Amino acid sequence: MEINVAQTVPSFSANIPVAAGEVFSAEEQLARVLIVDDSIVVRRSFSKILASGYDCVEAESAIEALSRLRESHFDLVITDIMMPGLSGIELLRKVIETYPDTAVLVVSGVDRPQRALDAVRLGAFDYLIKPCDPAVLQLTVERALERRTLIENARQYKRDLEERNEELLRGKRQLERLQAQIVHSEKMASLGQLAAGIAHELNNPVGFVYGNLELLEACLRDIFKLLRFYDDQGLTGEVAEQAGKIKQEIRYEQTLSDLSSIVSDCRDGAERVRDIVQNLRTFSRLDEAEFKTTDIHEGLESTIRLLSRYFSGGNVRLLRDYGDLPTVEAFAAQLNQVWANLLVNAAQAVSAKGGEVTVKTYTEDDMIVVAVSDNGVGIPPDVLPRIFDPFFTTKAVGDGTGLGLSISFGIVERHGGRIEMTSTPGAGTTAYVKLPKIVQPKPNNGIFSETITGDPSNEI
């Protein structure tokens, strides 16, 4: 077969921009074309036509072509259909399946429209009839490679667009989480101010109720003394009979006993209200929200008293192992919120089957350490790295916001310290809060309020 090769072919890479001073090899500039045909004459003719613009490699069979494709990358495969062994159509199928980034051009001496249609449907770029006009071959190869480049660019653009969209979605979700966290912090700060204000308002009436109960108890003792004196005088006649009827109607002896018990119960109740108010004021400390000297043990005890419902049922046993700690400069109310979060988590971890919660304090080098431990179910290893993430919780929907530990982490970090968590599934969990003896507070940035913030029900 005679093919005119006199016409020159412009390089496919002629439009590739090259920066000043850069040098590219011919292999880097030229697209690679694999020519597959069992006729050496056809292979050489195609190579001569395309050699000026492309890096051409020849293969005499589909098997050899697949071997070369495994060895290196080709931008385009030009294949005959009728070849010994695997046909060009089988080669087309394998290239489309295994090397989707490689374009395929089918060339055949058989002029059958159905065969051409089948080849294009299988993924071939075009179907040429031999003998091929050099100009047509050159133009078809150029168009095939341009189409391949456009497809690759479209794929890359789609990947970049998907990555950008995913990045925007992640940013949107993060922004929503931060907005919700700020709203929640402000809400809890408002609740803290309200609670502290109520505690302040209750303090005075509770004080005079408690004081009046003491006075009432003293007055009742005097009245009982007078009544016992009258009883000992031994009334006679009609007066004695009337007094006996009255005593029977009012259940005299029972009433005297009940009065003493009622006053005692009221006094105990007033004491409990007074203690609750005092603990709430100590916990919230709106009047002590500035950075000042803080007793860690005092904050722990006030928080424990405020959370007494978690430890007073008999199912959860609270143990204290306090060491000798110096006072530190800190935001007491914020640290109390940290103790509340950790204590509630520990209590709820053992509440189902019962267990122990231990609060241990000690010094370690230049750090103060508060360790809150439980012997509950523990935290799975795959969950442990995420426990400080905002909104992460293993509780059922509606049972917690998942902000407690996240806010606690920020509070401790603001004090220049850190929280470390260790856990063994089935054996329990220990949270270590490490604070420097000399605290240099970090800026608040409006996220963590200096009053009660967060949600103590962020258990894992």
Summary of the structure (lengths in Angstrom):
residues: 460
radius of gyration: 43.6
end to end distance: 79.9
largest distance: 155.8
contacts: 1374
relative contact order: 0.08
helix: 53%
strand: 16%
